[in-house]
Amino acid sequence: MKKKTLFLIGAAAAGIYSAAKGKGPFNRFRFKKQHERISSYVETHYPKALYSPIEATEKGYVTVIHRLGKPKIILYVTVDGDGNYIFTENTLSDS
């Protein structure tokens, strides 16, 4: 096989892996509903803050809220049996 063909196959495999894991630009597609809820929560509680890509955990989801000039916040998100989102925060120390 030519090097170009091998590179294209490798790039396609990496893209499929990223999509399946929800990495990079695929994060919003994989966690669409969670992004909607988290975005609303962050905008309500921390206007002008940004949050990191969402990651799935054993018990729910996690993201980090980035606030300008203030400590970061780890936001844990769980979903109860009725589909309600429960948010729990922990502030990260700067040490």
Phi, psi and chi 1 to 4 in degrees:
 res  aa     phi    psi   chi1   chi2   chi3   chi4
   1 MET       -  150.2  -85.7 -172.7 -178.7      -
   2 LYS   -76.9  155.6  -66.6 -176.2  178.4 -178.8
   3 LYS   -61.0  -37.4  -72.2 -177.3 -178.6 -179.0
   4 LYS   -64.1  -41.5 -176.5  177.4  179.1 -179.7
   5 THR   -64.7  -43.7  -55.6      -      -      -
   6 LEU   -62.6  -40.9  -72.7  174.3      -      -
   7 PHE   -62.4  -44.6  173.6   77.8      -      -
   8 LEU   -64.0  -39.2  -68.7  174.5      -      -
   9 ILE   -64.9  -44.1  -69.0  171.1      -      -
  10 GLY   -63.0  -42.7      -      -      -      -
  11 ALA   -64.6  -40.4      -      -      -      -
  12 ALA   -65.1  -41.7      -      -      -      -
  13 ALA   -63.7  -41.3      -      -      -      -
  14 ALA   -64.2  -39.5      -      -      -      -
  15 GLY   -65.1  -41.3      -      -      -      -
  16 ILE   -66.4  -41.4  -69.1  168.6      -      -
  17 TYR   -62.6  -45.7  177.0   80.0      -      -
  18 SER   -61.1  -40.8  -67.4      -      -      -
  19 ALA   -65.0  -42.9      -      -      -      -
  20 ALA   -66.2  -36.4      -      -      -      -
  21 LYS   -87.8   -8.3  -68.9  -67.3 -175.7  179.2
  22 GLY    73.8   32.7      -      -      -      -
  23 LYS   -90.3  155.1  -55.6  -76.8 -175.0 -172.6
  24 GLY    58.6 -134.6      -      -      -      -
  25 PRO   -66.7  -13.7   22.3  -30.6      -      -
  26 PHE   -82.8  -10.3  -58.3  104.7      -      -
  27 ASN   -59.5  -42.2 -169.3  -96.3      -      -
  28 ARG   -67.9  -30.1  -74.1 -153.1  179.9  -96.4
  29 PHE   -74.8  -44.0  -67.2  116.2      -      -
  30 ARG   -67.9  -38.7  179.7  171.0 -178.9 -150.2
  31 PHE  -114.1   44.3  -58.8  112.5      -      -
  32 LYS   -56.1  -52.5 -175.1  177.6 -172.4  -38.0
  33 LYS   -63.8  -40.6 -173.9  177.5  -84.1 -171.9
  34 GLN   -65.9  -39.4  -68.4   79.0   11.4      -
  35 HIS   -61.6  -40.4  -89.4  -74.4      -      -
  36 GLU   -60.8  -47.2  -68.9  170.2   -1.2      -
  37 ARG   -69.0  -44.7  -58.8  -68.6  175.9   93.4
  38 ILE   -67.6  -41.0  -69.3  171.2      -      -
  39 SER   -59.2  -43.7  175.6      -      -      -
  40 SER   -63.8  -43.3  176.3      -      -      -
  41 TYR   -61.9  -47.8  179.5   87.7      -      -
  42 VAL   -64.5  -43.8  170.3      -      -      -
  43 GLU   -62.9  -37.3 -171.7  171.5  -41.2      -
  44 THR   -72.2  -44.2  -60.1      -      -      -
  45 HIS   -92.0  -28.5  -67.8   85.0      -      -
  46 TYR  -138.3   72.7  -55.3  102.1      -      -
  47 PRO   -54.6  140.9  -21.1   30.9      -      -
  48 LYS    72.0    5.1  -61.5 -177.5 -177.5  178.2
  49 ALA   -86.1  158.8      -      -      -      -
  50 LEU  -118.4  161.2  -58.0  172.8      -      -
  51 TYR  -132.5  152.9   62.2   93.0      -      -
  52 SER   -75.7  169.0   67.1      -      -      -
  53 PRO   -56.1  146.7  -26.5   35.4      -      -
  54 ILE   -80.7  140.0  -62.8  169.6      -      -
  55 GLU  -122.9  140.5  -66.1 -174.7   29.8      -
  56 ALA   -80.5  141.5      -      -      -      -
  57 THR  -123.1 -178.7   66.3      -      -      -
  58 GLU   -61.9  -36.4  -78.7 -175.5   28.3      -
  59 LYS  -106.0   -2.2  -61.8 -179.7 -179.6 -178.6
  60 GLY   165.0 -122.5      -      -      -      -
  61 TYR  -141.0  160.2  -52.6   93.5      -      -
  62 VAL  -144.0  146.8   67.6      -      -      -
  63 THR  -150.8  165.3 -173.0      -      -      -
  64 VAL  -116.4  128.1  177.2      -      -      -
  65 ILE   -91.4  127.7  -60.1  172.2      -      -
  66 HIS  -106.2  119.1  -59.7  -90.4      -      -
  67 ARG  -115.7  137.6  -55.1  176.4  -63.8  160.9
  68 LEU   -64.4  119.7 -170.1   58.5      -      -
  69 GLY    72.2   11.9      -      -      -      -
  70 LYS  -131.8  161.0  -63.6 -178.0 -179.7  178.4
  71 PRO   -61.1  150.0  -21.2   31.1      -      -
  72 LYS   -73.2  157.5  -64.0  174.5 -174.3  170.8
  73 ILE  -125.3  129.7  -63.2  171.4      -      -
  74 ILE   -86.2  124.6  -61.5  178.0      -      -
  75 LEU  -109.1  116.3 -178.0   64.9      -      -
  76 TYR   -97.7  136.4  -59.6   97.5      -      -
  77 VAL  -128.0  125.6 -176.8      -      -      -
  78 THR  -122.8  159.6   54.1      -      -      -
  79 VAL  -121.8  125.6 -177.0      -      -      -
  80 ASP   -81.8 -179.6   69.2   10.3      -      -
  81 GLY   -62.4  -23.1      -      -      -      -
  82 ASP   -92.6    2.7  -64.6  -32.4      -      -
  83 GLY    86.5   10.9      -      -      -      -
  84 ASN   -82.0  139.1  -62.2  -49.0      -      -
  85 TYR   -89.7  131.6  -77.9   67.3      -      -
  86 ILE  -115.9  123.3  -58.8  165.5      -      -
  87 PHE  -106.6  133.8  -60.3   94.7      -      -
  88 THR  -130.4  134.4  -52.0      -      -      -
  89 GLU  -116.4  148.7  -58.3  178.7    0.2      -
  90 ASN  -137.0  130.0  -85.9  -21.9      -      -
  91 THR   -83.2  135.7  -56.1      -      -      -
  92 LEU   -87.4  130.9  -69.8  173.0      -      -
  93 SER   -79.3  156.7   61.0      -      -      -
  94 ASP   -88.3   26.0  -71.0  -25.5      -      -
  95 SER   -95.1      -   49.9      -      -      -
